[in-house]
Amino acid sequence: MIKLSKWLIPQLLIFLILGFKAKIFIAFLWIIFHEIFHYFVAKSLGLRVENFNIHPLGTTIELSEFDELSLKEELIICLSGPIANLIMAFVFFLLNNFIGGYFIENSMEINLVLGIFNLIPAYPLDGARIIRIILSTKMLYKRAYNITAYLSYIIGVVFLVFFIFLTFIHKLNLSLFFSSLFIIFITYKEKGRVMYIIMADIIKKRKRFLKKRYIDNKDISVYHKLGLVNVLGLVDKNKFNTFYVLDGEMKLLFIIHEDELIEALKLYGNISLEEYIGIKNSWVEKY
């Protein structure tokens, strides 16, 4: 299904008023090419497209079963669009040396800008997902997610400050203004969804396990005063997690697996591990 952002038409009108006209349509041609390249790479990995979204920063596709991919496969899909644009920029650079012309010259510039711009680590650009994937191989998923969100906020604010500076020197750039607001807005939405995403990732992890018939394990030692939600934030979405609950003397009190952790959250809410151990012990004594 094709979905149009409510911000798309106003920004296109602004571009037309400012005199971009033909160039904006060439740009959208290569933006769609960028997304189609994502599509073909995703298809080659066995995914199917749910929605094709068109918004002020370009286009995005929603893929089914994306979370069932390995980190390497996710990285390949995210990098494919920017790399395709950079390759086309080089191709048009060569053509421009021999043929030239308005379309070739603008296609070269637009593909170069799209390739570099999409590598910026800001939502909803490919760069945000790329940096999040790379960070998640080095640290806990929640921390990688938060670092990416903070980077995205910083970039959005930098764009906004740069827009104000350009306006101050009488070089109005409304595209930069809309881009900065869009980045900040999308980042805000993404940041607020982090715990829901972690829960959803755990559910999708079961599908990956059934599909591949195996999953790596991860052991983590945690302090018994931690709340269940805090422990949930330590879950690695690509592994089955086991938590060793320790007291202040680092003595083992209890072992809880991620499936039991989720069930405990459903039944008791965000109680501490210490409180949960008490409930478990009282239940054992009773029966």
C-alpha positions in Angstrom: 0.0 0.0 0.0 1.3 3.5 -0.9 0.9 6.1 2.0 1.4 9.8 1.5 2.6 12.0 4.5 0.4 15.0 5.3 3.6 17.1 5.1 4.5 16.0 1.6 2.1 18.3 -0.4 3.0 21.5 1.6 6.7 20.9 1.1 6.4 20.2 -2.6 4.4 23.4 -3.0 7.1 25.3 -1.2 9.8 23.8 -3.5 7.8 24.8 -6.5 7.2 28.4 -5.2 11.0 28.7 -4.6 11.7 27.7 -8.2 13.1 24.2 -7.9 10.5 22.7 -10.3 12.2 20.2 -12.6 15.0 19.5 -10.1 12.6 18.4 -7.4 11.0 15.8 -9.7 14.5 14.5 -10.7 15.3 14.3 -7.0 12.1 12.3 -6.3 13.0 10.0 -9.2 16.3 9.1 -7.6 14.7 8.9 -4.1 12.3 6.3 -5.4 15.2 4.5 -7.1 17.0 4.5 -3.7 14.0 2.8 -2.1 13.4 0.4 -4.9 17.0 -0.8 -4.5 16.2 -1.4 -0.8 13.2 -3.4 -2.0 15.1 -5.7 -4.3 17.8 -6.4 -1.8 15.1 -7.1 0.8 13.3 -9.4 -1.7 16.5 -11.3 -2.3 16.6 -12.0 1.5 13.0 -13.4 1.4 11.1 -10.3 2.8 8.0 -8.7 1.4 6.9 -5.1 1.4 3.9 -4.1 3.6 3.8 -0.4 2.8 5.5 2.2 0.6 5.6 5.5 2.4 6.2 8.9 0.8 7.1 11.8 3.2 9.1 15.1 3.2 12.5 13.4 3.5 11.7 11.0 0.6 10.3 7.5 0.8 10.5 4.5 3.1 9.3 0.9 2.9 7.9 -1.2 5.7 9.1 -4.8 5.4 7.5 -7.9 6.9 9.8 -10.2 9.0 12.5 -7.6 9.1 13.2 -8.4 12.7 13.8 -12.1 11.8 17.0 -11.1 9.9 20.5 -11.3 11.3 22.3 -8.1 12.1 24.5 -8.6 9.0 21.4 -9.0 6.8 19.8 -5.8 8.4 23.0 -3.9 7.7 23.1 -5.1 4.1 19.5 -3.8 3.5 20.2 -0.5 5.2 23.4 0.2 3.3 22.1 -0.9 -0.1 20.1 2.4 -0.8 22.9 4.9 0.0 25.5 2.7 -1.8 23.2 2.5 -4.9 23.0 6.3 -5.0 26.8 6.7 -4.6 27.3 4.3 -7.5 24.9 6.2 -9.7 26.6 9.5 -8.7 29.9 8.0 -10.0 28.2 6.7 -13.2 26.7 10.2 -13.9 30.0 11.8 -13.1 31.6 9.8 -15.9 28.7 10.6 -18.3 28.9 14.3 -17.4 32.6 14.3 -18.5 31.6 12.9 -22.0 28.0 14.0 -22.6 26.8 16.6 -20.0 23.4 18.1 -19.9 20.8 19.2 -17.3 19.5 15.8 -16.4 22.9 14.1 -16.1 24.5 17.0 -14.1 21.6 17.2 -11.7 21.3 13.4 -11.4 25.0 13.3 -10.4 24.6 15.9 -7.7 21.3 14.5 -6.4 22.6 11.0 -6.1 25.8 12.2 -4.3 23.7 14.2 -1.9 21.2 11.3 -1.3 24.0 8.8 -0.7 25.8 11.0 1.8 22.6 12.4 3.4 21.1 9.0 4.0 24.2 7.9 5.9 23.6 10.6 8.5 22.7 8.9 11.9 19.3 10.6 12.3 15.8 9.1 12.1 14.2 8.2 9.7 17.3 8.0 7.6 19.3 4.8 6.9 22.2 6.1 8.9 20.3 5.9 12.2 19.5 2.2 11.6 23.1 1.5 10.5 24.7 3.1 13.6 22.1 1.3 15.8 22.9 -2.1 14.3 26.7 -1.5 14.6 26.4 -0.3 18.2 24.1 -3.3 19.2 26.9 -5.6 18.3 29.1 -3.9 20.9 26.6 -3.2 23.7 23.1 -3.8 25.0 20.3 -3.1 22.5 18.6 -0.6 24.7 21.8 1.4 25.2 22.5 1.3 21.4 19.0 2.5 20.8 19.3 5.4 23.2 22.7 6.5 21.9 21.2 6.5 18.3 18.2 8.6 19.5 20.5 11.1 21.2 22.6 11.4 18.0 19.5 11.9 16.0 18.2 14.7 18.4 21.6 16.4 18.2 21.6 16.3 14.3 18.0 17.6 14.2 19.0 20.5 16.5 22.1 21.3 14.5 20.0 21.4 11.3 17.6 23.8 13.1 20.5 26.0 14.3 22.0 26.1 10.8 18.6 27.1 9.3 18.4 30.0 11.8 21.9 31.0 10.9 21.1 30.9 7.2 17.9 32.9 7.8 19.9 35.5 9.8 22.3 36.0 6.8 19.2 36.2 4.5 19.6 32.7 2.9 16.2 31.2 3.7 16.2 27.3 3.4 12.8 26.0 4.3 13.8 22.4 3.3 16.4 22.4 6.0 13.8 23.7 8.5 11.3 21.0 7.7 14.0 18.4 7.7 15.1 19.4 11.2 11.6 19.4 12.6 10.8 16.0 11.0 14.0 14.4 12.4 13.2 15.7 15.9 9.6 14.6 15.7 10.4 11.1 14.4 13.2 10.7 17.0 10.8 11.7 19.8 8.4 9.0 18.6 11.1 6.4 18.3 12.6 7.2 21.8 9.2 6.8 23.4 8.7 3.4 21.9 11.9 1.7 23.0 10.4 -0.6 25.7 7.5 -1.6 23.4 10.1 -2.4 20.7 12.1 -4.5 23.1 8.9 -6.4 24.1 8.0 -6.8 20.4 11.5 -8.0 19.6 11.2 -10.7 22.2 8.0 -12.0 20.6 9.6 -11.9 17.1 12.6 -13.7 18.4 10.4 -16.8 19.0 9.6 -16.8 15.3 13.3 -16.6 14.4 13.9 -19.5 16.7 11.2 -21.6 15.2 12.4 -20.7 11.7 16.1 -21.4 12.3 15.7 -24.1 15.0 18.4 -22.6 17.2 19.3 -19.4 19.0 22.4 -18.2 20.9 22.3 -17.8 24.7 23.4 -14.8 26.8 24.0 -14.8 30.6 23.8 -11.6 32.6 24.3 -11.1 36.4 22.0 -8.4 37.9 21.4 -6.9 41.3 18.4 -8.1 43.2 17.1 -4.6 43.9 16.6 -3.9 40.1 13.0 -3.6 38.8 11.7 -6.0 36.3 11.4 -3.3 33.6 15.1 -2.4 34.2 16.1 -6.0 33.7 13.9 -6.1 30.5 16.0 -3.3 29.2 19.1 -5.5 29.4 17.6 -8.1 27.1 19.6 -8.9 23.9 17.0 -9.2 21.1 19.1 -11.7 19.1 19.7 -14.1 22.0 17.9 -16.1 24.7 18.7 -14.3 27.9 19.3 -15.8 31.4 19.7 -13.5 34.4 21.6 -14.5 37.5 20.2 -12.5 40.4 22.9 -11.6 43.0 22.7 -9.8 46.3 25.1 -7.1 47.6 27.7 -9.8 48.5 27.5 -11.2 45.0 25.8 -14.4 46.2 23.5 -16.1 43.8 19.9 -15.8 44.9 17.9 -16.8 41.9 18.0 -17.5 38.2 15.3 -16.1 35.9 15.0 -16.6 32.1 13.5 -14.0 29.8 10.3 -15.9 29.3 9.7 -16.0 33.1 10.7 -12.3 33.3 7.9 -11.3 30.8 5.4 -13.5 32.6 6.3 -11.8 35.9 5.8 -8.4 34.4 2.4 -9.3 33.1 1.3 -10.7 36.5 2.9 -8.3 39.0 4.0 -5.2 37.1 7.3 -3.5 37.7 8.2 -5.0 41.1 11.9 -5.6 42.0 13.6 -8.9 41.6 13.8 -9.1 45.4 10.1 -8.8 45.6 9.5 -11.4 42.9 11.8 -13.8 44.7 9.7 -13.3 47.8 6.5 -14.1 45.9 8.1 -17.2 44.4 9.3 -18.4 47.8 5.9 -17.9 49.4 4.2 -19.7 46.5 6.7 -22.7 47.0 6.1 -22.8 50.8 2.3 -22.7 50.3 2.2 -25.6 47.9 
